[in-house]
Amino acid sequence: MTRFATLILMACNIAVSAEDAGVLTGLDVLQRDKFKVLHDQRVGLITNHTGCNNDGVSGVELMAAEMTVNLTALFSPEHGFEGKLDISRIDDALDEETGLRIFSLYGKTRRPTPEMLESVDTLVFDIQDIGCRFYTYISTMGEAMRAAAEHGKRFIVLDRPNPINGVDVAGPMLDPGKESFVGFHSLPVRHGMTIGEIATMLKAELDLDLNLTVVKCEGWQRSMFWDATGLTWINPSPNMRSLTQALLYPGVGLMETTNVSVGRGTDTPFEVLGAPWIDARQLASELNAQKLRGVSFVPIRFTPDSSKFKEEECHGINIIVTSRGAFDPLKTGFAIATSIRKLFPNDWQADAYLRLLANQNTLDAVLAGRGLQKVLKVSRKGLSDFRGRRQPFLIYE
């Protein structure tokens, strides 16, 4: 049997292994239900290497083999269609398997253009998010939703779990007027929502005239971390290589616009942080003395082979999560920021912290040396209102 014939057989039948899995993604549910919501549609699929079913078969392959679906265009986000690129601009490409053009939404434009949508009736979004505001897949979806609304296209989100759970929420909130591609909408840094839930929020709060459908996950509960789902981990981007790194990212990732390395160019991005000007033992001692729950800090030296401080020895910390249930990524991130501000005020270029933080009052508290507890108090302003805002859009228990 040829590979294409095998794919047709897979697309036309319920995937038995997917039925047996603990959690079904939106793509698994779509396949199980024989692609009914896409019948007789010209489909543009926004996806990357994470858009696979429980058998590891990509949505591109499944839709290309499904006789009732007309897959006409592909779109890719930051890091590209295969999720391997870590560059500032990505060009269009050609998918050799289907012969379809892959329109880059991280190149000349970050929103589908009218020309890109000429052959499309329905845009489908299927990309794994990691639950952090400044991870740009949310922005890619939001821009595509705006384009779909403007040009009268249906929009379907194939939902996927939030890998760092859908319960925990942590600020700060995005300041009004600081919207950007790393801060698309008024969300806290850790929003505790799935990509499908965010889509329903965007439709309502941006007042989009949009025919939106979310194909829900099955079997996922809000309290679940990724390792409880039974789903295979696929690195969502080149430097997001484990669930631990995804959990650390909301706090540690905030620092990477400043003059510190967060481990890009090492084997453990976001698990280490440092710079040539940091005293590793002094920083680790300062942080360990704060007795943060669920985490400890080990002084370390590392030399990135790419990215910031390439080929320079950095001194800093290895961040060890000792109890995931007790660990607070944002509290840890602010502990690191306030400690560096206290110990190395003349070396840390702290103003750049605002780029991803996107909350002036929180930055001001850090710069003023107000201490961790006061910074945390400032960072939590608006979280109660956000929890009320998000409640109508939550899909899962």
C-alpha positions as CSV (number, residue, x, y, z in Angstrom):
1,M,0.0,0.0,0.0
2,T,1.4,3.4,-0.9
3,R,1.9,6.1,1.7
4,F,-0.9,8.2,0.3
5,A,-3.3,5.3,0.2
6,T,-2.4,4.6,3.9
7,L,-3.2,8.3,4.7
8,I,-6.6,8.1,3.0
9,L,-7.4,5.0,5.0
10,M,-6.4,6.7,8.2
11,A,-8.4,9.8,7.4
12,C,-11.5,7.9,6.6
13,N,-11.6,5.8,9.7
14,I,-11.6,6.5,13.4
15,A,-8.1,6.3,14.9
16,V,-8.3,3.5,17.4
17,S,-5.2,4.5,19.3
18,A,-6.7,8.0,19.7
19,E,-9.9,6.6,21.2
20,D,-7.7,4.9,23.8
21,A,-5.7,7.9,24.7
22,G,-6.4,9.9,27.8
23,V,-7.0,13.2,26.0
24,L,-8.1,13.9,22.4
25,T,-7.0,17.1,20.8
26,G,-9.3,19.1,18.5
27,L,-7.6,17.5,15.6
28,D,-8.3,14.0,17.0
29,V,-11.9,14.9,17.5
30,L,-12.1,16.4,14.0
31,Q,-10.7,13.2,12.5
32,R,-13.0,11.0,14.6
33,D,-16.0,12.9,13.5
34,K,-15.0,12.5,9.8
35,F,-14.1,16.2,9.2
36,K,-17.8,17.1,9.1
37,V,-17.2,20.8,9.9
38,L,-14.9,21.0,6.9
39,H,-17.0,19.2,4.3
40,D,-17.0,20.9,0.9
41,Q,-14.9,23.8,2.2
42,R,-11.8,25.3,0.7
43,V,-9.5,25.2,3.7
44,G,-6.5,27.3,4.6
45,L,-4.7,25.6,7.5
46,I,-2.6,27.6,9.9
47,T,-0.3,25.1,11.5
48,N,3.3,23.9,12.2
49,H,5.0,20.7,13.3
50,T,2.9,20.5,16.5
51,G,-0.4,20.1,14.5
52,C,-0.4,16.3,14.7
53,N,-3.0,13.7,15.9
54,N,-2.4,11.1,18.6
55,D,-0.8,8.8,16.0
56,G,1.7,11.5,15.1
57,V,0.1,12.2,11.7
58,S,0.0,15.9,10.7
59,G,-3.3,17.7,10.1
60,V,-1.9,18.6,6.7
61,E,-1.5,15.0,5.7
62,L,-4.9,14.1,7.1
63,M,-6.8,16.9,5.3
64,A,-4.9,16.4,2.1
65,A,-6.0,12.8,2.1
66,E,-9.6,13.5,3.1
67,M,-11.9,13.5,0.0
68,T,-14.5,15.7,1.5
69,V,-12.0,18.5,2.4
70,N,-10.4,20.7,-0.2
71,L,-7.1,21.9,1.4
72,T,-6.0,24.9,-0.7
73,A,-3.5,26.8,1.3
74,L,-1.1,26.5,4.3
75,F,0.1,29.2,6.7
76,S,3.0,29.1,9.2
77,P,3.8,31.1,12.4
78,E,7.0,32.2,14.0
79,H,9.7,29.4,13.8
80,G,8.2,28.3,10.5
81,F,6.2,25.3,9.2
82,E,8.7,22.8,10.7
83,G,9.3,24.7,13.9
84,K,13.0,24.8,13.4
85,L,13.8,28.4,12.7
86,D,14.8,31.0,15.3
87,I,15.1,34.1,13.0
88,S,13.4,37.5,12.8
89,R,11.8,36.9,9.4
90,I,10.6,33.8,7.5
91,D,9.8,33.6,3.8
92,D,7.0,31.7,2.1
93,A,7.8,28.1,1.2
94,L,6.5,25.1,-0.7
95,D,5.2,22.0,1.0
96,E,6.7,19.1,-1.0
97,E,4.1,16.6,0.2
98,T,1.0,18.5,-1.0
99,G,2.5,20.9,-3.5
100,L,0.8,23.8,-1.6
101,R,2.3,27.1,-0.9
102,I,3.1,27.8,2.7
103,F,2.3,31.5,3.4
104,S,4.5,32.8,6.2
105,L,2.8,34.8,8.8
106,Y,6.1,35.8,10.3
107,G,7.6,37.5,7.2
108,K,6.4,40.4,5.1
109,T,3.1,40.3,6.9
110,R,1.8,38.8,10.1
111,R,-1.8,38.8,9.0
112,P,-3.2,36.8,6.0
113,T,-3.7,39.2,3.0
114,P,-6.6,39.2,0.6
115,E,-4.5,37.5,-2.0
116,M,-3.6,34.7,0.5
117,L,-7.3,34.1,1.2
118,E,-8.5,34.1,-2.4
119,S,-8.8,30.3,-2.5
120,V,-10.0,29.9,1.1
121,D,-13.5,29.6,2.5
122,T,-12.5,28.5,6.0
123,L,-9.3,29.2,8.0
124,V,-8.3,26.4,10.5
125,F,-5.9,27.1,13.3
126,D,-4.0,24.1,14.8
127,I,-0.9,25.0,16.8
128,Q,0.2,24.0,20.3
129,D,0.4,27.0,22.6
130,I,2.2,27.0,26.0
131,G,0.0,29.2,28.2
132,C,2.1,32.4,28.2
133,R,1.0,35.8,26.9
134,F,4.2,36.7,25.1
135,Y,4.4,33.4,23.2
136,T,3.5,34.6,19.7
137,Y,1.1,31.8,18.5
138,I,-1.7,33.7,20.2
139,S,-0.9,36.8,18.2
140,T,-0.8,34.8,14.9
141,M,-4.2,33.4,15.7
142,G,-5.6,36.9,16.6
143,E,-4.3,38.5,13.4
144,A,-5.7,35.6,11.4
145,M,-9.1,36.0,13.1
146,R,-9.1,39.7,12.2
147,A,-8.4,38.9,8.6
148,A,-11.1,36.2,8.5
149,A,-13.6,38.7,10.0
150,E,-12.7,41.4,7.5
151,H,-13.0,39.1,4.5
152,G,-15.9,37.0,5.5
153,K,-14.1,33.7,6.1
154,R,-15.1,31.0,8.6
155,F,-12.6,30.4,11.4
156,I,-12.1,27.1,13.2
157,V,-9.8,26.4,16.1
158,L,-8.7,22.9,16.7
159,D,-8.1,23.2,20.5
160,R,-5.2,21.8,22.4
161,P,-4.5,21.6,26.1
162,N,-2.7,24.3,28.0
163,P,0.4,22.3,29.0
164,I,1.0,24.2,32.3
165,N,-2.6,23.8,33.4
166,G,-5.8,25.9,33.0
167,V,-6.2,26.9,36.7
168,D,-3.2,29.0,37.6
169,V,-3.3,32.7,36.6
170,A,-0.5,35.2,37.3
171,G,0.2,38.8,36.4
172,P,1.0,41.4,35.5
173,M,-1.8,42.4,33.1
174,L,-0.9,44.0,29.8
175,D,-1.1,47.8,30.1
176,P,-3.6,49.4,27.7
177,G,-1.6,50.8,24.7
178,K,1.2,48.3,25.0
179,E,-0.3,45.8,22.6
180,S,2.2,44.2,20.3
181,F,3.0,40.9,18.6
182,V,4.4,39.7,22.0
183,G,1.3,41.1,23.8
184,F,-1.7,40.8,21.5
185,H,-4.5,41.3,24.0
186,S,-5.3,42.3,27.5
187,L,-4.1,39.1,29.3
188,P,-1.9,38.4,32.3
189,V,1.4,36.8,31.7
190,R,0.1,33.4,32.7
191,H,-3.5,33.3,31.5
192,G,-4.6,29.7,32.3
193,M,-6.6,29.3,29.1
194,T,-6.5,27.1,26.0
195,I,-6.0,28.6,22.6
196,G,-9.7,27.8,21.8
197,E,-10.8,29.7,24.9
198,I,-8.7,32.6,24.0
199,A,-10.2,32.6,20.5
200,T,-13.7,33.0,22.0
201,M,-12.5,35.8,24.2
202,L,-10.9,37.6,21.2
203,K,-14.0,37.3,19.2
204,A,-16.1,38.9,21.9
205,E,-13.8,41.5,23.3
206,L,-12.5,42.7,19.9
207,D,-16.0,42.7,18.6
208,L,-15.2,40.6,15.5
209,D,-18.0,39.8,13.1
210,L,-16.7,36.2,12.7
211,N,-18.2,32.8,12.2
212,L,-16.0,31.0,14.8
213,T,-16.1,27.3,15.8
214,V,-13.9,25.7,18.4
215,V,-13.4,22.0,18.0
216,K,-12.9,21.1,21.7
217,C,-10.5,18.7,23.3
218,E,-12.0,15.7,25.0
219,G,-10.8,14.3,28.3
220,W,-8.8,17.4,29.3
221,Q,-9.4,18.9,32.7
222,R,-8.2,22.3,33.8
223,S,-5.9,21.0,36.6
224,M,-3.9,18.8,34.2
225,F,-0.3,19.5,33.3
226,W,0.9,18.1,30.0
227,D,2.2,14.8,31.5
228,A,-1.3,13.9,32.7
229,T,-2.7,14.0,29.2
230,G,-1.1,11.0,27.6
231,L,-0.1,13.2,24.6
232,T,3.3,13.1,23.1
233,W,5.4,16.2,23.8
234,I,6.6,18.0,20.6
235,N,8.8,21.0,21.1
236,P,6.5,23.9,20.2
237,S,9.6,26.0,19.3
238,P,13.3,25.4,19.1
239,N,14.0,26.5,22.6
240,M,10.9,25.0,24.3
241,R,12.2,21.5,24.8
242,S,10.3,20.2,27.9
243,L,7.4,20.7,30.2
244,T,9.7,22.0,32.8
245,Q,11.0,24.7,30.4
246,A,7.4,25.6,29.5
247,L,6.6,26.0,33.2
248,L,9.6,28.2,33.8
249,Y,9.1,30.3,30.8
250,P,6.5,32.8,32.1
251,G,8.9,34.0,34.8
252,V,12.3,33.4,33.3
253,G,11.4,34.3,29.7
254,L,10.4,37.8,30.8
255,M,14.1,38.5,31.4
256,E,15.4,37.7,28.0
257,T,15.0,41.2,26.5
258,T,17.5,42.4,29.1
259,N,21.2,41.9,29.1
260,V,21.1,38.4,30.6
261,S,21.2,35.0,28.9
262,V,18.2,32.8,29.6
263,G,20.0,29.8,28.2
264,R,19.3,30.1,24.5
265,G,22.3,28.5,22.8
266,T,22.6,25.9,25.6
267,D,21.0,22.4,26.1
268,T,18.7,23.8,28.8
269,P,17.1,27.1,27.8
270,F,15.1,28.8,30.5
271,E,16.5,26.4,33.1
272,V,19.6,28.5,33.4
273,L,20.1,32.3,33.6
274,G,23.3,34.3,33.7
275,A,25.7,36.9,32.3
276,P,29.4,37.6,32.4
277,W,28.9,40.3,35.0
278,I,26.9,38.2,37.5
279,D,28.5,36.7,40.6
280,A,26.9,33.2,40.5
281,R,27.3,32.2,44.1
282,Q,26.1,35.6,45.4
283,L,22.9,35.4,43.2
284,A,22.2,31.8,44.1
285,S,22.7,32.5,47.8
286,E,20.4,35.6,47.7
287,L,17.7,33.5,46.0
288,N,18.0,30.4,48.2
289,A,17.8,32.6,51.3
290,Q,14.3,33.7,50.2
291,K,13.1,30.1,50.6
292,L,10.7,30.1,47.6
293,R,8.4,27.1,47.6
294,G,9.1,24.4,45.0
295,V,12.4,25.7,43.7
296,S,16.1,25.9,44.4
297,F,19.0,27.6,42.8
298,V,22.5,26.3,42.0
299,P,25.4,28.5,41.0
300,I,26.5,27.7,37.5
301,R,28.8,28.7,34.6
302,F,27.7,28.2,31.0
303,T,28.8,29.3,27.6
304,P,26.0,29.8,25.0
305,D,27.0,28.6,21.5
306,S,24.5,31.0,19.9
307,S,22.2,33.9,20.8
308,K,23.1,36.4,23.6
309,F,26.6,36.2,24.9
310,K,27.6,33.7,22.2
311,E,30.9,32.0,23.1
312,E,31.2,34.1,26.3
313,E,31.3,32.4,29.7
314,C,28.2,33.4,31.7
315,H,27.9,33.1,35.5
316,G,24.5,32.6,37.0
317,I,22.0,30.1,38.3
318,N,20.5,26.7,37.4
319,I,16.8,26.9,38.4
320,I,15.7,23.6,39.8
321,V,11.9,22.9,40.2
322,T,11.7,20.7,43.3
323,S,7.9,20.6,43.6
324,R,5.7,21.5,40.7
325,G,2.6,21.9,42.8
326,A,4.2,24.5,45.0
327,F,6.2,26.3,42.3
328,D,5.1,29.7,41.2
329,P,6.9,30.8,37.9
330,L,6.1,34.5,38.1
331,K,7.0,34.7,41.8
332,T,10.3,33.0,40.9
333,G,10.9,35.3,37.9
334,F,10.3,38.4,40.1
335,A,12.6,37.1,42.8
336,I,15.3,36.8,40.2
337,A,14.6,40.3,38.8
338,T,14.5,42.0,42.2
339,S,17.6,40.1,43.4
340,I,19.6,41.1,40.3
341,R,18.4,44.7,40.7
342,K,19.6,44.6,44.3
343,L,23.0,43.0,43.7
344,F,24.0,44.4,40.4
345,P,22.1,47.7,39.9
346,N,24.8,49.2,37.7
347,D,25.1,46.2,35.4
348,W,21.6,45.1,34.7
349,Q,19.9,47.0,31.9
350,A,16.5,46.8,33.6
351,D,14.5,49.1,31.4
352,A,14.4,46.5,28.6
353,Y,12.4,44.3,31.1
354,L,9.3,46.3,30.1
355,R,9.3,44.8,26.5
356,L,7.6,41.5,27.6
357,L,6.5,42.6,31.0
358,A,4.3,45.3,29.4
359,N,3.3,46.7,32.8
360,Q,4.9,50.0,33.8
361,N,3.9,49.9,37.5
362,T,5.5,46.5,38.0
363,L,8.7,47.7,36.3
364,D,8.7,50.8,38.4
365,A,8.4,48.7,41.6
366,V,11.4,46.5,40.4
367,L,13.5,49.6,39.6
368,A,12.7,51.2,42.9
369,G,14.0,48.2,44.8
370,R,10.7,47.7,46.6
371,G,11.3,44.0,47.3
372,L,9.6,40.9,46.1
373,Q,6.4,41.0,48.1
374,K,5.6,44.6,47.0
375,V,6.5,43.8,43.4
376,L,4.1,40.8,43.6
377,K,1.4,42.9,45.0
378,V,1.7,45.4,42.2
379,S,1.9,42.7,39.6
380,R,-1.4,41.2,40.8
381,K,-3.5,44.3,40.2
382,G,-6.3,43.5,37.7
383,L,-6.1,39.7,38.1
384,S,-9.4,39.5,39.9
385,D,-11.1,41.4,37.1
386,F,-9.4,39.2,34.5
387,R,-10.7,36.0,36.2
388,G,-14.2,37.5,36.0
389,R,-13.6,38.4,32.3
390,R,-12.4,35.0,31.3
391,Q,-15.1,33.0,33.1
392,P,-17.7,33.1,30.3
393,F,-15.1,31.8,27.8
394,L,-13.9,28.8,29.7
395,I,-14.8,25.5,28.0
396,Y,-13.4,22.9,30.3
397,E,-14.1,21.9,33.9
